[in-house]
Amino acid sequence: MSSDAATASSPSIREAARSKEIPAWRRLLLRPEVGALFGAIGVWVVFAILAWDRGFVSWRGTATYLEVAAQLGILAVAVALLMIAGEFDLSVGSMIGACSVIAALAPVQLGVSFWWGVILALVFALVVGFINGVVVVTTGLPSFIVTLASLFIIRGVTVGVTRLITGRTQVSGLRDLPGFAGAEKLFGADIMLFGAAFPVSILWWIGVAAVSTWVLLRTQFGNWIFAAGGNAVAARMVGVPVMRVKILLFMNTALAAWLVAMIEVSTARSADVLRGEQREFYAIIAAVIGGVLLTGGYGTVIGAVLGALIYGMVRQGVVFAGIDADWVMAVLGAMLLAAVLVNRYVRQRALGARS
């Protein structure tokens, strides 16, 4: 079953990257994450030159951009897996805001432990992810449309309910809640290394990336993900449970959004409905820069990790270099377009190598 499923998933470019008929150096260049690796090195070198004496290359500077990359990276890894399966989830940004408010509002209003809010937010995320997946696979509607609708519904309801209860979009006063100190240690603590404070979110990022890489490359479920995105019809014919795979991946993106929300709530010691706004687009950008095809069936988790790292370095690098932060969006847009063009060129060369 595993080999059949792999064959059903965008085989041309994946097989080209592993074919012994192609020189080793060319097979390496066909790896989806290689472009992102060179990009990450290039971005680091540029900002190291521009901001060498301003702290970018220091351990504190490194901790700063790794913190930004970690929060996006957790989301980008889950989004990349879903994109490889041929689907999108635009609701993850609003999910971050909703989960953060649910986790904070429940214990504040009910006077219970903060952990009950964490659990309630987790249940909410998994249910919404399940609903998104079921609607997509049963109706055949594009996931872009379904999750775009979810984005507006979740954000609108969250804003309305939060303002109805508190009169504003923020929830504060979490530090004194019972159980918050434990959650803060788990999701928002700092680890002192080399005289700099590295947030624990970096460890969460590494753990999520490691588990996801193992699942994608070493398990039957990983083969099913590639198969579902490469050719869903052929995958069903060889027994791949495409519907189940996609539903679970939608739940996984919701789970990632919940984790990011808990990290942000624990770090900021407050919740905000608008937290996570536009994060879905940044996650997609990170995945695409990392070599994930928009058409599905091809990509790696490591590529998404590198894409998030590039985002973190660009986001903080402009600050260290003293460049107007308004240019960040232009840089990210240019990098997204360049990544798509490079991915298209590589795929064409891979297909040509097989002919």
N, C-alpha and C positions, 0 to 999 in steps of 0.2 A: 504493500500500500504506500509506503513512504517513497519509494522510487517512482511509482506511478504519479503520485501527487507532485513530486518535484518536476517530472517531465511535463505536467500540465501547466506549469507556471512559467510564463515568459521565457521559454527555454533558450532562445537564440543567444541573448546577451549573457545569461548566466553560464551557459555551456561554453561560450566563447572565452569567458574569463577563466575557465578551468581546463580548456582543451590543451592537450599536450602537443598538438600540432602548431600552436602559436608559441613564439619565444617567451621565456619567463618574464623578461622585462615588459613585454607587451601585455601579458596576462596581468601583471601587477598594475599597469596603467588602467586596465579595464575594471579594476576594483572600484566600486562606487564611492568609497570613502577617501581614495587617494587624492582627488582634487581638493577635497576639504582639508586634508592634511597639509598640502602645500599652501592652501589659502591661509590656514591658521598660522603656519610658520611665517608667511609673508606679512600678515597683519601684525604679528608680535614684533617682527623686525622693524616695521615701519614705526610703530609707536615707541619701541625701545629707542630708536634714533631720535624721534621727536620729543620724547619726554624722559630721556635717560636721567637727567638731573632733577626730575620732578616727582620721582617715586614710582614710576610705572614698573620698573624692573626690581623694585624692592619686594620683600616678603609681604609687607602690608599692601602694596599695590597689587600683588598677585592675589592675595586674599580678597581684595575688593572686587576684581573682575571675575574671580571664581565664584563668588557669592551670587553675582548676577547670572552667570552662566549656569549655576547649579539649579536655581529655581526654574529657569526656562528649560534647562536640559531634562529635568524630570518629566516635564510636559512634552517636550520634543520627542523623547524616546517612545512614549505611548502613542503620540500622533504619528510617528514614523511607522510603527507597526501597523496601525490602521490604514495608513496610506499605501503601504506595501500590499495590503489586502484589497486595495482599490477603493477605499472610502475616505471621507473627510469628516471631521467633527469640529464645527464652528462654535459649539456651545461651551467649550472648556473654559473660555475666559469668563463668561457669566457664571459658570459653575464655581469658579474660585471665589467670586464675591458672595455667592449664595451660601457656600459651605462655611466661609469665614463668619458670616452673619449668624447662620444657624448655630454654629459652635459657640458663639458668644452670647447670643440673645436668649437661648434656652436657659442656661444657668443663671444669667442675670435676672431674668423675669421669674424663674421658678425657685431660685435659691438653692439649686442642687450643685453637685460637683461639676467642674468644668469637663470632666471626662464624659459625662452624659451628653453634653453638647457635641463633643468630638464623635461619639458613637452615632448620635442622631444625624450629624452631617454626613457621616460615612454611609449610613443607610440611604439617605436622600440621594447622594451621588450615584450609588449603585443602582437605585431604582430608576433614576433619570437616564443613566447609561443604558440600562436594559430596555427602557421604553424607546429610546432613540434607535437602538439596534433592531428591535422588533418591527417598528414602523418602517424602517428602511428595507429590511429583507422581505417583509410581507406585502408591502405596497409596490415595491419596485421604483419608488420615487428617488431621485438623486439625493444622496446623503447631504450634499451641499445645501439643498433646500430645506430638508427636514431639520438639520441641526442649526441652520440659520433661524428658522422659526423658533427652535428651542432657546436659542440665544436671547431673542427678544422676549419670549414668554418668561424665562427664568429671571432675567434682569428686571423686567417690568413688575412682576409679582414681588420680587425681593425688595425693590425700591418702595413699592406701595405698602407692603406689610411693615417694613422697618420704619418708615415715616409715620405710619398709623400708630405704631406702638411707642416709638421713641421721639418722634417729631423731627428726626434728622436721619441721614444715611449712615452715620457712624455709631458704633457701640463701643464704649470705653469702660474703664473700671474693672478690667479683667484681672489685674495683678492680685487683687485681694480675694478672688474667688477660690474656694476650696478645690484642690486638685490642679490649679493652674501652674503651680511651681513644678510639679512633676512633668506636665506636658511641655513646659518651657525647656526643661532639661532634655527632653526627648527630641523636640522639634526645633528649638531655637537657641540651644547652647552654643558657646564658642569654645574652641579647642586651641590652646596656646601652643604654637610651634614657631621656632626661630624668631621669637619675640613679636609675633603677629597673631592676631585672633582670627582663626579660620572657623567659619560657621559650620555647624554639624550638618547643615543641608548639603554640603559637599559630599559627605559620607553617604547620605541618602541618595544623592545623584549617582555616585559610583556603584552603590548596591543595586539600584534600579537598572542601571545600564548593564551591569554584569549578569543579573538574572535574565533580563530581556535578551541579551546576546546569546546566552546559553539556550533559552527557549527557541529563539529564531534559527539557530544554526545546529543545534544538537538534539532536537526533539521532533517527533512526528507532527506536533502542533505547529512547529515552525515551517515545516514543509507545506502544511495545510494553508498557512498564511500566504506563502508565495503562490500556491496553487489558486487560491481564491482571488488573488489580485491579477494573476497572469491570464487565466482563462477559466472563469467560474463555471461555464457550461461543461467544459472538459473535466474540470475537477469533480463536479457532481457525478459525472459518468464513471469515474474511477473510485467513487465512494467517499469523497471528501465531504464532511458535513459543513458546507459553506455557510449556511445560515447560522449554525451554532458558533462557528469561528468568528463571524462578523459581530454577532451580538456580544460575545465575550470581549472582543477588542473594543467595542464601544463602552462597555463597562470598565475596561482597563483605562481608557482615556479619562473617564469620570473619576476613577480611583486616583489617577495621577493629579487631577485638578484638586481633589480633596487633600492630598498630601501637600501640595504647594500651598493651599489655603491654610492648613494647620501650621506650616512653617512660617508663613507671613503673620498669622495671628499671634503666634508665640514670640516672634521677633519684635513686632510692633506693639504688642500688648493691647491691641485694639482690633476692631473689625470695621470694614468699610464695604458697602454694597458695590461701589465702583472699582474696587480692587480687582485686578485681573483684566481690566478693559483692554481690548485689542491683543491680548496675550495669545489668542488662537492663531492670529496671523503671524506673530513672531515665531510660534512653534512650527508652523508650516514652512516659514522661511528657513528656519534652522534645518528642518528635515530635507528640504530641497537643496540647500547649499551642501548638505551632507551626502547628496547623491541619490536620494529617493526620487523615483520617477512619479510625476503627477498622474500617469496612466496606471500605476500600480504594478505589482509583480516583481519589483526590483528595488534594492536598497539594503542598507545595513543600519543597525543601532549605533555602531561606532561613528558612522557618518553623521547621524543626528547629534551625537555628543560633540563632535567637532564643530558642527554648525552652531550649536549653542555656545561653545567656547569662543568662536569667532564673534558672535553677537556680544558676549560679555566683554571681550577685549575692545571691540569697537565702541560699545556704550561707555565704558570707563576710560578708554584710551583718549577719546576726544576731551574728556575732562582734565586728565593729566597733561595733555598737550596744550591746553588752553584754547582749544578750538570751539567755536560756537556750537552748542549742542544741537541746534536746529539742523546741522548737516548730517546728524546720525541717520535720519530717515532717508536722506538722499543716498548715503553710502549703502544702507541696507537694501534699498531698491535696486541700485546698480549691481550689488552682489547677487541678488536674487535672479536678475535677468542674466547675468554672466553664468551663474550656476546652471540655469535651464539650458542655455546655449551650449555649454560644455557637455552637459549630460546628453543632449541630443547628438552632438558630434561624436562622443564616445560610443553611443549606441549604434550610430551609423557605421562607424569604423569596425565595431564588433561584428555587426551583421555582415559587413563586407569581408571580414576575415574568414567567415564561414562559407562564403560563396566561392 
